Amino acid sequence: MNTSQFSTAATSAIDAFDSTARTLIDSYRDGGERLGDALAQRWNAALKESAPQLKPEVRKNAAHAQKVVAGYYSKGLQLSASGAEVAVNTMVQVATVAVGRAAALAEAAAQRKAA
């Protein structure tokens, strides 16, 4: 395998990793949002069912607690997905630079050998 073939294959593998990782991050984010929505619906249904047995202040506090927890969950989900995107971006950039440098070094070594 010559330098050009290696560089092309490595770049193709990096691109495949990048695409797959982004798809997984998007799926994680979408699944997390669906889970949050499902939990909110369950919470609201349980609160509605038990509402006649609760004092108005308790209902108000329970509804507020659900909103606060849902907000933290949503922020945590977005933060973790964004962190994963940063990690993928960094790995792709580093790998791309490494392939370029390795190709340049191999080319220089081949030229020295030929001379």
Secondary structure by P-SEA (a helix, b strand, c coil): ccaaaaaaaaaaaaaaaaaaaaaaaaaaaaaaaaaaaaaaaaaaaaaaaacccccaaaaaaaaaaaaaaaaaaaaaaaaaaaaaaaaaaaaaaaaaaaaaaaaaaaaaaaaaaac
